Amino acid sequence: MTMPTPTRLPLRCWAEIDLAALERNLRLIRASLPPSMRYVAVVKADAYGHGLHHAAARLMHSGADLFAVANVSEAATLRELGPGWPILLLSPLLPEEDRYLAEYDLAATLSSQDEVARFARVGQTAGKPIAVHLKVDTGMGRLGVWHADAPELCRRILATPGLRLAGIFTHFASPDDDVGFTAEQRKRFLAVLDRCPELDPQKIFVHADNSAGLESMPEDSRFNAVRVGLLQFGILPHPNSLLAAVHTEPVFSFHTRVGLVKTLPRGSTVSYGRTCKLARDSTVAVLCSGYGDGIPRAVSNRAAVLIHGRRCPVLGRVTMDQTIVDVTDVPGVTCGDEAVLIGRHAGGEINITEFSHWADTIPWETLCSVTKRVPRIYRTPLGI
Ligand SMILES: Cc1ncc(COP(=O)(O)O)c(C=O)c1O
């Protein structure tokens, strides 16, 4: 008897990644920006759970100018795809990681005098300057040199052999819900640029806006690049976002299957902790996935899934490998049927923002929480 190999086993829970939609999204976002604006594709955290290799390869094909990742490990994965692509590390480096800047030809985010000395040593040892983007803290309170001190650090970088200033940037703290503070951060960043007349914007990346920042980016912005994460995956940074006008579409959808259908009498309880008591005789479907796959326990008794295109509420607590839903009102549900957790099915839709709301979280975290057990199935790879 031949055993099915794991790759040939039927899928119990999977994510579909529509790479053609990713490409269309990048092109739509680009078309909505001034033609000279460069596009930094933010692909950290495994390209927001979409899979770094596939997503980055498609973004390279679609015309991204620079890739931003969180750490050296992600950068190394990206580097395998192509030697020439500029890669920016967004997180700070540990001292033992410094040498990889030269080895993998990476640009570092630089926030301090200490990093000037460290990265310059790597450049001098390698005999080739290390590219750095100076990060300016205009109010995020995370990475970056405080804006008042930025011009001095900028001059220090320019005067240091072993370093090449490839960019200068800042990051907004509340671009989705605080227009006033975002405007203040823009003002502080512009003031830094004014105090660094030696910077040539033709030669370096000047960037501030992430997805939500694009909403308030003035048409005559003096920045020449944007850093886009969420929006390129077809997700709006908040439900009322003006960016809906760009018409990006979701790249990610999340699917599972019905493993068992059974009836339970009125008054019985469902799942651990008995948090759900049935108000009627019910037909329930046990789905083949749970928090071990990335369905957060927080959606217990709150979420719904689509079966035959109809919304079926989650009953009781999500468990590690199974989730129970009410299919009393959906006739004909049977073992093996598909259930859609996030995405479209037979005319119904559950989008990631709604799903994240049920989990008391944000789409960024939902995407990062889909576990390794969930295979990513790539639709429309290149050449198809
Ligand atoms: C520094 C930085 N820039 C850009 C982004 C992309 O943000 P978004 O996914 O909201 O577009 C992130 C994401 O967390 C970030 O940390």
The ligand as a Gaussian input file, in Angstrom:
#p B3LYP/6-31G(d) Opt

LIG

0 1
 C        8.855000      51.337000       9.837000
 C        7.679000      50.801000       9.087000
 N        7.388000      51.323000       7.898000
 C        6.341000      50.892000       7.169000
 C        5.519000      49.894000       7.637000
 C        4.355000      49.444000       6.795000
 O        3.159000      49.798000       7.411000
 P        1.763000      49.401000       6.770000
 O        1.669000      47.908000       6.823000
 O        0.775000      50.030000       7.667000
 O        1.754000      49.920000       5.383000
 C        5.773000      49.336000       8.888000
 C        4.879000      48.303000       9.407000
 O        4.729000      48.009000      10.539000
 C        6.885000      49.802000       9.635000
 O        7.181000      49.314000      10.845000

